[in-house]
Amino acid sequence: MKYLGLAYYSPDAFAAMTPEAVEALVSQCPALDAKMQATGRMLVSASLDEPHTRKTLRPRGGQAQVSDGPYSEAKEVVGGLFVIEADSEEEALAIASMHPAATIGEECGWTVELVPLDFYQGR
């Protein structure tokens, strides 16, 4: 079974952090990412650009209507994602719990949502 991990953060809380605090937090990520990668179960891992750079496409009259910004207004936004393959929900949770947003970053609202995938098409 494949699972999508959505890593959330609070842009306001992140912006309120000092540059030193951000560096101290972000510098911990590579080791945690490597630990997840070492499981051999991670298929995709990505960080997303800031919300102000995003576009939303909606169907309107058979055409894609493009607007600025994220799909919804929220205190927390998706800042990263990953896809893992696991034999059970327990294994998926164990792997997802290695992600930086599941173990550190409480001060900036880091959170991981784990979603079972009904459909997955990849290379």
N, C-alpha and C positions, 0 to 999 in steps of 0.2 A: 504494500500500500504506500502511496506517496502522500506527503503532507506539505502544505505551504505554511511557512512561518512568516508572520508579518511582525516586524519590529517597529514599535511605535515610540515616539518621543514627544515632548512638549516643547515647541519652538520658543515659547516665552520663558520657560524655565531654563532652557539651554542658553538663550541669549543673556540671561541674568548671571550666568556663571562667568567667573574671571577667565581670561585666557590661560592662566596657569592651571586652573581647575579643569578646564576643557582638555588641555594637553595631558594632564595626569590621568584623566578618564580615558581618553582616546588611545593613549599609549598602552593601555592594558588589552586593547582589542585584538591585536595580531596574535598573541599567544592563545587567546580563547578561540579565535577563528581557526587556528592551526589544530587545536584539540578537536574541534568539530570535524575538520577536514580529515583528520587522521582516522576517524571512524570508517571512512570509505563509503559512507551512506549519503553524503551531501552531493546533490546533483547540480545545484545552482546556489550562488550566494551573491548578493548585490546590495550596494548602498544607493539610495535615491538622492537626487539633487534636492535643493531647498524648494519648499512649496511655491514660492513666487515664480519659479521657472517652469512650473507644470502647466499643462493644457488639458482640458476636458473636452471630449467629443461626444455629442449626443445626436441621435437620429432625429432629423426634422425634415419631413417631406421627402424622404428617400435620399437625403444627403446628410453628411456629417457636419454638424454645426460645431465650430471650435470656439471655446471660451478660455480665458485665462484662469489659472489657479487650480487648486485641487477640487475634486468632485464635491466635497462637502466641507462646511465650516465646522471645525472641531478644535478642542483644546489640544488634543493629541493627533498627530499625523503619522502616516507610515513613512519611516525613514530608511527602511531596508527590508529585504525579503530573502528567504532561502527556501529551497525545496529539498526535502530529504526522502529517502526510501527506507521503510522500516517494516519489520515482520509483524509488529504489534503496536498498539497505542502506547504501551509502556515503554517500548524501545524508542518510539518517536519522541515521547516526553523526555526520556533520558538524554537523547541527542540534542533536542531543542533547548534543554536546560543548560547546555554548554555555551549557547549563544551569549555574547556580551550583554545584550539587552535583557536577558533573563537572570543575569547574575550580578551585574553592576549597573550604575547609572540611575539609581533610585532618585537622586537629586534633580535629574532632568526628565523624569517621567518615563524612562525606558521600560518597556513592557513587550512581551512576545505573545502573540495570538497564534495558536496552532490549529490549522484547518485541514481535515482530511480532504483529499482531492478525488472527486468523482471522475474527472477526465483530465488527462495530462498528455500533451503532445509535445515532444521535444526531439532534439537530435540524438 
